[in-house]
Amino acid sequence: DELFTTPFRSGWKSDRGRVFIMYGMYDEIERFSNSTDSNPYEVWQYHNLQGGAIFVFVDREGIGNYMLMHSTHRDELHEELWYEKYALKMH
């Protein structure tokens, strides 16, 4: 709860909180901040989960509400065009 709570939702109810509870602490994380071209997003990497899995969370509104938009985990959302559809800002 403490790590992922926002003004809109308790941490355990968020996508990042759910993934953290289900799969534990990630092995690596890449954070990409808001820019003129893209919304903020995070890529979590798990080296020992299904031979290596990633989870991509995008904050589409820029208000700290990161939602799962893509994963290589077989039981999670899979969207190859996640960057173009959800992270890339339309000019």
Secondary structure, DSSP 8 states (H G I E B T S, - for coil): -TTT-BTTB-GGGSHHHHHHHHH-S-SEEEEE---SSB--EEEEEETTSTTSEEEEEE-TTSSS--EEEEE-STTS---TTHIIIIIB---
